[in-house]
Structure formats: C-alpha cells, structure tokens
Amino acid sequence: MVLLENKGELVEYMVLLENKGELVEYMVLLENKGELVEYMVLLENKGELVEYMVLLENKGELVEYMVLLENKGELVEYKVLVQYKVLIDKLLIDILGVIDILGLIDMLEDLVEEML
C-alpha cells in the first residue's frame, strides 16, 4: 500500500493484490479537498484486461460510472449516469462480484435500457 499526500490537497491511495504471482486488483483513490473522488479498479486475468471501472463523485450531486470491457479482443464501453449514490453502491457490489464478462455486459445493457 502506498499513501501520498501533497499539502493536504491531493491524496493517492493504491492497493496491489497478487494471487499466485498474478496481478488481481489495482485500486487508486484520489481526493481533492473532499470535493472530487475518483475510484478505479483494474482487474487482469492471465495478462488480459478484463474490467476497468471509473467512479466520479462531485459533492454528491453527480455520479458518473463508466465500464470498459475487452471481450474477445474488442473493446466495449458502457457509460451510465446516475444520481443516487445508493444505486452506485449496489452497482459496485454487483459488478465486483461478477466473474463472467458476458453476464456483466447483459446486466449493464438491462441497466441502460431501464434508465433511458
């Protein structure tokens, strides 16, 4: 774990987990004066990019949730805007618990349809 502070304005927190010598999860949390929070999760499976998530929150008013998936060598991007942090928390729990990429894609397609 690495924790960096710059005059109390910028905090960077990184966690690197390894399982049997393979990279499992990499997280970066950036906080700027408590106003902007960026949360990123990078998961790798056998050296291939599986899931990349970015969660931005600005004073609790607007939350942007983006998922980039690589499926069979093709990049699939989903971008969902929601207003309720509770929904984001549920999404984070659900998505982090998903192993099957195709199942994750189906779930996000349903979510996008519901929000349109």
C-alpha positions in Angstrom: 0.0 0.0 0.0 1.1 3.5 -0.8 -0.3 6.7 0.7 0.8 10.0 -0.7 -0.2 13.5 0.5 0.6 16.8 -1.2 0.0 19.8 1.1 -3.2 18.1 2.3 -4.8 18.7 -1.1 -4.1 15.5 -3.0 -4.3 12.0 -1.5 -3.4 9.0 -3.6 -4.1 5.5 -2.2 -3.0 2.4 -4.1 -3.6 -1.3 -3.3 -2.0 -4.0 -5.2 -3.1 -7.6 -4.6 -1.4 -10.7 -6.1 -2.7 -14.2 -6.3 -0.1 -16.9 -7.2 2.1 -14.2 -8.7 -0.6 -12.8 -10.9 -2.0 -9.3 -10.7 -5.5 -9.4 -9.4 -6.7 -6.0 -8.4 -5.3 -2.4 -8.6 -7.2 0.5 -7.0 -6.5 4.2 -7.0 -8.4 6.6 -4.9 -7.9 10.4 -5.4 -9.4 13.0 -3.2 -9.0 16.8 -3.8 -10.2 18.9 -0.8 -13.1 16.4 -0.3 -14.8 17.6 -3.5 -13.7 15.1 -6.1 -13.3 11.4 -5.6 -12.1 9.1 -8.3 -12.2 5.3 -7.8 -10.6 3.0 -10.3 -10.4 -0.8 -10.4 -8.3 -2.7 -12.9 -8.7 -6.4 -13.0 -6.4 -8.7 -15.0 -6.9 -12.3 -15.9 -3.9 -14.1 -17.4 -2.4 -10.8 -18.5 -5.5 -9.7 -20.4 -7.6 -6.6 -19.4 -10.9 -7.8 -18.0 -12.6 -4.9 -16.4 -11.9 -1.2 -15.9 -14.2 1.0 -13.8 -14.2 4.7 -13.0 -16.5 6.3 -10.5 -16.5 10.1 -10.2 -18.5 11.9 -7.5 -18.7 15.7 -7.2 -20.2 16.9 -3.9 -22.7 14.1 -4.0 -24.6 15.7 -6.8 -23.5 13.9 -10.0 -22.0 10.5 -10.3 -20.5 9.1 -13.5 -20.0 5.4 -13.8 -18.1 4.0 -16.7 -17.1 0.4 -17.5 -14.7 -0.5 -20.2 -14.6 -4.2 -21.1 -12.4 -6.1 -23.5 -14.3 -9.1 -25.0 -12.6 -11.4 -27.5 -10.2 -8.6 -28.3 -12.9 -6.0 -29.0 -13.4 -3.0 -26.7 -16.9 -2.5 -25.3 -17.7 0.7 -23.5 -20.7 1.5 -21.2 -21.3 4.9 -19.6 -24.1 5.3 -17.1 -25.0 8.5 -15.3 -27.0 8.1 -12.1 -28.0 10.5 -9.3 -28.3 8.2 -6.3 -25.2 7.0 -4.5 -27.1 4.0 -3.1 -27.6 2.8 -6.7 -23.9 3.2 -7.4 -23.0 1.3 -4.2 -25.2 -1.6 -5.4 -23.6 -1.5 -8.8 -20.2 -1.6 -7.3 -21.1 -4.6 -5.2 -22.8 -6.4 -8.0 -20.1 -5.8 -10.6 -17.2 -6.7 -8.3 -19.0 -9.9 -7.6 -19.4 -10.8 -11.3 -16.9 -13.2 -12.8 -18.5 -13.8 -16.2 -17.8 -10.9 -18.5 -20.8 -11.7 -20.7 -23.0 -11.7 -17.7 -21.7 -8.3 -16.8 -22.4 -7.0 -20.3 -26.0 -8.3 -20.1 -26.5 -6.7 -16.7 -25.3 -3.3 -18.0 -27.4 -3.5 -21.1 -30.5 -4.0 -18.9 -29.5 -1.1 -16.7 -29.0 1.3 -19.6 -32.4 0.3 -21.0 -34.1 0.9 -17.6 -32.5 4.4 -17.3 -33.5 5.6 -20.8 
